[in-house]
Amino acid sequence: MKATDRLLLAAVNHPDQPPPQAGAGVIAAVERHNFAPFAFNVLAGSGHAGDWPLPLRGALQRAAAAQALLCGIRDDELRRVLEGIAEAGVGAAVIKGAALAATHYPEPHLRPRGDTDLAIRAGDRDAAWRVLESLGYRRTGAVDGDLVTQQCQWYRELRGGIVHVIDVHWRLFNPHAFGAILPVDVLIDGAAPAPGLGSSARAANPVHALLLACVHRVAHHAGEDDLLWLCDIHLLVESLDPPAVEAFVTAARQARVGAIVGDGIRAARACFGTRLPPPIEALIAERDERAEPTSMFLTPARRHVDVLTSDLAALAGWRARGRLVRQHLFPPAAYMTRKYHLRTPLLLPLAYARRIAAGVPRWMRRPRP
């Protein structure tokens, strides 16, 4: 764990034990850390903030103030988008950081985020695209392909050079091993009102939000111990009432993600001392990972090619598998033209060759420990 993470956890868990003076590098890192606003809020409410070194306290306070300004501007914009989406008759639910900021954190700015994640049904994509375009959003030039990705990003510049990015999902996880876990239809049908984001806003309910938080951390980010993501899990677990606890345990078992859920909840408890209800204690104590194909995603040294192998095994039939490989190797010409700044289609074969030559070593390389 980095020194910055240890310092921020100390502010949350032991505010009465102020650290010694920290170096300029640590102070600068604190100010940039997305978890700093939450840590400052806990420290400020503890009655011990005055005992902490002024440079550290000031860095935490500046981070919180900057996020409060940024969050206010982005949330105003998000309300405008959600209103437009609802008026168009598109069923949608806010998920991940933007949702939890409004539903589980004391103040929205205490849960910073890089983008806003929105879940929609696949059949509503064209209608949602029309709404976003009418509101001034443009689609990013990310790689396309229905078997490669089930989401796309849209962005719009706001005042002061602030950019609002909306990541729209019609399936919640890109790896195909997770394809049947928490379908978007189920999430949207079970979504709850989120008044903090407007009268028409809906967000993933706590059971679905916790399942999503645990699985997303592993499916897309190799189980990173990001303090903000672990704090999400901590707050969600402690918010569940007994019926929700039972619903969550049932959902995790049915989805066969007990190992992944256990990994996230144990990591959150190690950082924040999360109080676990007995059914969740029992769930994370079950360690038969062989019965869960998704547990391979807990392997720290997994390569991109390992994920591809998992995707190929999860797909039904060689036609779908061949299409997935093709989409990875040969994305649409429009994407290649944008990415490589091609001035003529005649250069496309060279661009594809360059993509493959550079990509194969990267896909075979194991991540650094």
Buried (B, 14 or more C-beta within 10 A) or exposed (E): EEBBBEBBBBBBEEBEEBBEEBEEEBBEBBBEBBBBBBBBBBBBEBEBBEEBBEBBBBBBBBBBEBBBEBBEBBBEBBBEBBBBBBEBEBBBBBBBBBBBBBBBBEBBBBBBBEBBBBBBBEEBBEBBBEBBEEBEBEBEEBBBBEBBBBBBBBBBEBEEEEEBBBBBBBBBBBBBBBBEBBEBEEBBEBBBEBEBBBEBBBBBBBBBBBBBBBBBBBBBEBBEBBBBBBBBBBBBBBEBEEEBBBBBBEBBBEBBBBBBBBBBBBBBBEBBEBEBBEBBEEBBEBEEBEEBBBBBBBEEEBBBBBBBEBBBEBBEEEEBBEBBEEBBEBBEEEBBBEBBEBEEEEBBEEBBEEBEEEEEEEBEEEEEE
